[in-house]
Amino acid sequence: MFYSFCVVLVRILLLPVFRIRVEGKENVPKDGAVIVAFNHSSNLDPVMAGITCPRQLNFMAKSELFKNKLFGGLITKLGAFPIHRGRGDIAAFKTALKIFRSGGVMLIFPEGRRVKAGQKPDAKPGVALIAAKCGVPVVPVHIDGKYRWMHKITVKYGEPMDFTQYKGKKLDSAQTQELADGVLERIYNL
C-alpha cells in the first residue's frame, strides 16, 4: 500500500518535470521471480525504475544508506535491503533468495555504482551470480536521457534473459563474470 502510494505521488511530481517515455514494459513477466537490471548513472535511477516498472521492486542498496535512520527506514519500507559492497554478503544473498521464493522482483544495477555518461565499466558479478544460483530471468533495462528540466527520459525494457540452465551448477568466477558482462552488454545495446 505504502509502495503504491509513493509510486503514484512520485509520478505526479515527476511527470511535469521530465518527459518520460517507457518502452517494452510487457517484457517484465506478470508474475514469478525476476531481476530487472538497469544501467545506473544518477541517484534518480532507482526512482525512475520504481515508477516505470509494472511490478513492485525490491532492491539492494549500499549499507551506508541505512546509517541515517529516517532515510534507511523510508527505503526499507520501499523494498530496499542493505548490501555490504566489495565482499560476499551472505545476508543480502539470503534476502534475495527469500524475495525470489515469494515470486518477487528485484532491481539490480550491474555496474554496482553510478557511472558517468560515456563510461562503460565491467559489470559486477552479483547480477549473474544471483540469477544463476536462483535460476531467475533477468530483464535488461536501459535509462537514456538527462535528468534535467523537460528533458526526455526513455526507459526501455528488453526481452528477458534466461538463466534457468545455470541453476544448481557450479560456475567459476570467469563464467560468472562473462554472464554478468553479457547482462550489462544487453542493457547498453537497448
N, C-alpha and C positions, 0 to 999 in steps of 0.2 A: 504494500500500500504506500509506504513512505517513498520507495524507489519510484513507483509510477507517478506519484505527486511531484517529485523532484524532476523527473523527465519532462512532464508537461510544463512545469514552471520554467525550466531552463530553455525549452523550445520557444516559449512565449518571449523570453528575454533575448534569445539569440537570433530569432528569425528576422527582426528588424535590423540587426547589426550585420549579419553575413547573408550572402545569397547561397544557401545550402542546397546542393543537388546530390541526391543519392541514387546510385545505380546498383542493380544486382542484389537487392535485399532478399529476393526469392532464393538466393544461393545459401542462405542460412537455414539449416534444417528446422522444421517447425517444432520438433521435439527431439529428445535424446541429447546425450552429451556431445559437446563440440567446443573446439577452441576457435576463437576469432583472433587472428593475428594481424595487427595494424602496424604500419610504419609509425615512427614517433619523432616528431620534430618540435613539439610545443607542449606546454603544460595543459593546453586546452584539448589535446588529443583524447584523453580519457572521457572528457565531457562530450566531445563530438561522437565518440564511439557509443556512449550511453544513450544519446538522443537519436542516433540513426539505426542502431541495431534493433531488429524486431523482437528480440527476447531480452530478458533481464540478464545483465552481466555480473559476473564475479571477477575480481582481478587481483593480481599480486601487485603490491606497492612496496617500494623500498621502506625498510623498517624505520628509517629516520622520520618518515612522515607521521608515524604514530607517537612520536615523543610529545607533541602538542596534544594534550588530552581532548580538547574540544574538536580540533580538526581530525584527529585519529578516530574519535567516536563517530563523527559525521561520515567519514569514508568507510568505516566498518559497517555502519547501517546501510551504506550504498553498495555493499558487497566486496569491499576490499579486505585483504588479509596481508600481513607483513611477510616479506621475504628478506633474508639477510643475503645481500648480493656478494658475489665473489667466492662463495663457498657452497657446498652441498647443503641445502637447507631441508632437512628431513621433515620438519613440521610443515613447511609450505607445501611440500610434495604430498603429504598426508591430507592436507586441507584440499588440495586439487583433486585428489583421488575421491574424497568424500563428495565434492561437488559433482564429479562425473558419475558417481554411483547413483546420485539422485537425479541424473539427467540434465544437469545444469550446463550453463555456458560460461566459459572463462575467456577473458580478454588477456592477451599476452602481447607485449612489444618485443619482438625477436632481437632487436638491437640491444635491449637491456638498459637503454638510456636514451635521452633525447639526442638527435643527430641534426647537425646544421644542414641547410639546403646545399645540395651539390655533393655532400659526402655520402659514401655508401660503405659502412663498416661491415665486418663479418658478423654473422648472427651469433648470438649466444646459444649454446647447445640446449638450453632449457626447453624451448618450444618443441624440439624434436624428441627430446628425452621423455617429456611428459606425454606427448601424443603417441609415441611408440609404445611406451610402457602400459598406457591405458587403452591403446587401440582406438583412439577417438579421431574423428576427422578434423582437419584444420581448414578454416575458411580464410584465405588471404584477403586482406583489405588494404586499400591504398587511399590515404587522405592527400589531396592535392589542392594547393592554394595557400594564401597567406591570411592569417587571422588579423585582417585589417578592415576598417570600416567599409562596408558594402562590397568587399571583395568576394569573388565566387570561391566557394569551397566545394570540391567534388569528393564524395566518399564512394568508392567503387568496391563492391563486394565481388570477389572472384568465385569460381567454382571450387567446391570442397576438395581437399587433397586427402586421399585415403591412406590411413596409417594402420589399418587392421592387420595387414600382413606382418607387422613387426611385433604385435602383441605377444608377450611371452618369450620373445627371442632376446638373446644377449647380444647387444650391439657394442662394438668397441668405440672409443672416442672419435676416431676418424669417420666411422659410419654415421655416428650421431651428428657430428659437425657437418657432414655432407648433406644430411637430411635438413638440418636447420638452415644451411645456406640455400637449399632448394626452396624452402618456405619464403625466405627473405627475397630471393630472386623473383618468385611469383608475385610477391607484393609489389616490388618495384617495376615489374613488367605490366601491371594493370594500367 
